[in-house]
Amino acid sequence: FARVFNFVCVEIVLILVLVLLFVNKNITRPLRRINKAFEQDQIAPVSSLTNMSNEFGQIARMMYDFFEQKEEITSQNDALKLQKEEIEMQNECMMDLNDSLTKTNQQMTDSITYARRLQQSMLHAHAPKDGWFSESFAIYIPKNIVGGDFYVCQTVGVYHIAIDGDCTGHGVPGAM
């Protein structure tokens, strides 16, 4: 009985060892490789599993596809980041240009407004004097800040001379 018992115990131990070796080779190792692939964020540890025809082979192929897609997405994300930076730089340049144009426009408007003051003071100095013409007046309404029309009234001897001029279509230089 002791021999049979020892023989059965040895067989059970051998079967357990074989089961453990089988589990280690076919389950534990592939799971460790899959875990290592995720820890290292690389496909290399599971690349040899892709040719297996069991569930681990399917998992390895899915991981392989996952890492390829991840690499493609990372590459596209990097390209989008570069495009975003370029757009931000262009936007900043546009903002600077807009600020510069606004400043230039304000300076030009200020200069033209000052020119209007000069123009109006010159026109008032040459306006018809009281008593020159019965029921006469001078009105000056430029289309923009300054206008191209002008008038001059002068007395030469006994004559009153009025000159009306027009530089329409010549813009600010014509007005000046």
FENGI-V7740 format. One record per residue. RES is the residue in one small letter. PSI is psi as a letter, one per 30 degrees, with the letter a starting at -180 (999 if undefined). OMEGA is omega in radians with two decimals (NA if undefined). NEAR is the number of other ideal C-beta (glycine too) atoms within 12 Angstrom. Layout:
res=RES psi=PSI omega=OMEGA near=NEAR
res=RES psi=PSI omega=OMEGA near=NEAR
This chain:
res=f psi=e omega=-3.12 near=7
res=a psi=e omega=3.10 near=8
res=r psi=e omega=-3.14 near=9
res=v psi=e omega=3.14 near=10
res=f psi=e omega=3.12 near=11
res=n psi=e omega=3.13 near=12
res=f psi=e omega=3.14 near=13
res=v psi=e omega=3.12 near=14
res=c psi=e omega=3.12 near=14
res=v psi=e omega=3.12 near=14
res=e psi=e omega=3.12 near=14
res=i psi=e omega=3.11 near=14
res=v psi=e omega=3.12 near=14
res=l psi=e omega=3.11 near=14
res=i psi=e omega=3.11 near=14
res=l psi=e omega=3.11 near=14
res=v psi=e omega=3.12 near=14
res=l psi=e omega=3.10 near=15
res=v psi=e omega=3.11 near=16
res=l psi=e omega=3.09 near=15
res=l psi=e omega=3.11 near=15
res=f psi=e omega=3.14 near=14
res=v psi=e omega=3.14 near=15
res=n psi=e omega=-3.09 near=15
res=k psi=e omega=-2.98 near=18
res=n psi=f omega=-3.11 near=20
res=i psi=e omega=-3.03 near=21
res=t psi=e omega=-3.13 near=17
res=r psi=e omega=3.12 near=21
res=p psi=e omega=3.11 near=28
res=l psi=e omega=3.10 near=22
res=r psi=e omega=3.12 near=18
res=r psi=e omega=3.12 near=29
res=i psi=e omega=3.11 near=33
res=n psi=e omega=3.13 near=16
res=k psi=e omega=3.12 near=21
res=a psi=e omega=3.12 near=29
res=f psi=e omega=3.14 near=19
res=e psi=e omega=-3.11 near=13
res=q psi=f omega=-3.11 near=15
res=d psi=h omega=-3.14 near=15
res=q psi=l omega=3.13 near=19
res=i psi=f omega=-3.03 near=27
res=a psi=e omega=-3.09 near=18
res=p psi=f omega=-3.11 near=25
res=v psi=g omega=-3.09 near=34
res=s psi=e omega=3.14 near=21
res=s psi=f omega=-3.13 near=19
res=l psi=f omega=-3.04 near=31
res=t psi=f omega=-3.13 near=27
res=n psi=g omega=3.10 near=14
res=m psi=k omega=-3.09 near=22
res=s psi=g omega=-3.13 near=12
res=n psi=a omega=-3.11 near=16
res=e psi=e omega=3.13 near=16
res=f psi=e omega=3.05 near=27
res=g psi=e omega=3.10 near=22
res=q psi=e omega=3.11 near=19
res=i psi=e omega=-3.13 near=24
res=a psi=e omega=3.12 near=29
res=r psi=e omega=3.10 near=23
res=m psi=e omega=3.10 near=20
res=m psi=e omega=3.12 near=31
res=y psi=e omega=3.10 near=26
res=d psi=e omega=3.12 near=17
res=f psi=e omega=-3.12 near=21
res=f psi=e omega=3.07 near=25
res=e psi=e omega=3.12 near=17
res=q psi=e omega=3.12 near=15
res=k psi=e omega=3.12 near=19
res=e psi=e omega=3.12 near=17
res=e psi=e omega=3.13 near=14
res=i psi=e omega=3.11 near=14
res=t psi=e omega=3.11 near=15
res=s psi=e omega=3.11 near=14
res=q psi=e omega=3.11 near=14
res=n psi=e omega=3.09 near=14
res=d psi=e omega=3.11 near=14
res=a psi=e omega=3.11 near=14
res=l psi=e omega=3.09 near=14
res=k psi=e omega=3.10 near=14
res=l psi=e omega=3.11 near=14
res=q psi=e omega=3.12 near=14
res=k psi=e omega=3.12 near=14
res=e psi=e omega=3.13 near=14
res=e psi=e omega=3.12 near=14
res=i psi=e omega=3.12 near=14
res=e psi=e omega=3.10 near=14
res=m psi=e omega=3.11 near=14
res=q psi=e omega=3.11 near=14
res=n psi=e omega=3.11 near=14
res=e psi=e omega=3.09 near=14
res=c psi=e omega=3.12 near=14
res=m psi=e omega=3.11 near=14
res=m psi=e omega=3.10 near=14
res=d psi=e omega=3.12 near=14
res=l psi=e omega=3.11 near=14
res=n psi=e omega=3.10 near=14
res=d psi=e omega=3.14 near=14
res=s psi=e omega=3.12 near=14
res=l psi=e omega=3.11 near=14
res=t psi=e omega=3.14 near=14
res=k psi=e omega=3.13 near=14
res=t psi=e omega=3.12 near=14
res=n psi=e omega=3.14 near=14
res=q psi=e omega=3.12 near=14
res=q psi=e omega=3.13 near=14
res=m psi=e omega=3.13 near=17
res=t psi=e omega=3.09 near=18
res=d psi=e omega=3.13 near=15
res=s psi=e omega=-3.13 near=18
res=i psi=e omega=3.09 near=24
res=t psi=e omega=3.07 near=19
res=y psi=e omega=3.09 near=18
res=a psi=e omega=3.09 near=24
res=r psi=e omega=3.11 near=24
res=r psi=e omega=3.11 near=16
res=l psi=e omega=-3.11 near=18
res=q psi=e omega=-3.13 near=29
res=q psi=e omega=3.14 near=23
res=s psi=e omega=3.12 near=14
res=m psi=e omega=-3.12 near=19
res=l psi=e omega=3.13 near=27
res=h psi=e omega=3.13 near=18
res=a psi=f omega=-3.10 near=17
res=h psi=g omega=-3.13 near=23
res=a psi=l omega=3.11 near=23
res=p psi=k omega=3.13 near=26
res=k psi=l omega=3.10 near=18
res=d psi=k omega=3.10 near=13
res=g psi=f omega=3.12 near=11
res=w psi=e omega=-3.11 near=18
res=f psi=k omega=3.11 near=15
res=s psi=k omega=3.12 near=9
res=e psi=h omega=3.11 near=8
res=s psi=l omega=3.07 near=16
res=f psi=l omega=3.08 near=14
res=a psi=k omega=3.08 near=24
res=i psi=k omega=-3.10 near=13
res=y psi=j omega=3.13 near=23
res=i psi=j omega=3.13 near=13
res=p psi=l omega=3.12 near=25
res=k psi=e omega=3.13 near=15
res=n psi=a omega=-3.09 near=19
res=i psi=e omega=3.06 near=24
res=v psi=l omega=-3.13 near=32
res=g psi=l omega=-3.12 near=29
res=g psi=f omega=3.12 near=23
res=d psi=k omega=3.05 near=25
res=f psi=l omega=3.07 near=28
res=y psi=l omega=3.10 near=25
res=v psi=k omega=3.08 near=21
res=c psi=k omega=-3.12 near=26
res=q psi=l omega=3.03 near=17
res=t psi=k omega=3.09 near=15
res=v psi=j omega=-3.07 near=11
res=g psi=b omega=3.14 near=7
res=v psi=g omega=-3.09 near=6
res=y psi=k omega=3.01 near=10
res=h psi=k omega=-3.09 near=19
res=i psi=k omega=3.09 near=18
res=a psi=k omega=3.13 near=21
res=i psi=k omega=3.11 near=16
res=d psi=k omega=-3.11 near=18
res=g psi=l omega=-3.10 near=17
res=d psi=k omega=3.06 near=15
res=c psi=h omega=-3.07 near=19
res=t psi=k omega=3.09 near=15
res=g psi=g omega=-3.11 near=13
res=h psi=g omega=3.07 near=15
res=g psi=a omega=-3.08 near=18
res=v psi=e omega=3.12 near=24
res=p psi=e omega=3.10 near=12
res=g psi=e omega=3.12 near=20
res=a psi=e omega=-3.12 near=29
res=m psi=999 omega=NA near=20
